[in-house]
Amino acid sequence: MNKLVQFVKESYVELRKVVWPGREDVISSVKVVIISTVIIAAVLGLVDVLLLFGIRLIF
């Protein structure tokens, strides 16, 4: 039980040291994630259409 209490205390101390991102940093990161997701989805969709077209030509 003593080890558990020590772990919780140390975890709390470490969390106090964390530098949390500001609102602008979070918004910027979300924009990057959304744009990246849309680009990857478009590329994968294009590859899917091209493969489907190629398979229909073969068969």
C-alpha positions, -999 to +999 in steps of 0.1 A: +000+000+000+029+023+008+043+019-028+009+028-042+007+060-022+043+069-032+034+063-069+004+086-067+024+113-050+052+111-076+027+111-105+011+142-091+045+159-088+054+150-124+020+162-137+027+196-122+058+198-144+039+193-176+036+223-199+002+221-214-004+235-249-023+267-253-055+271-272-038+283-304-014+253-303-044+229-300-063+246-328-033+245-350-027+208-344-064+200-350-062+218-384-031+198-394-048+166-384-080+174-403-062+185-434-039+155-434-070+132-430-088+148-459-057+145-481-050+109-472-087+100-478-086+117-512-055+098-522-069+065-510-102+071-528-083+079-560-062+047-557-094+027-550-111+042-582-080+035-603-078-001-591-115-007-596-112+007-632-081-015-638-099-046-625-129-039-647-107-036-677-091-070-670-123-089-662 
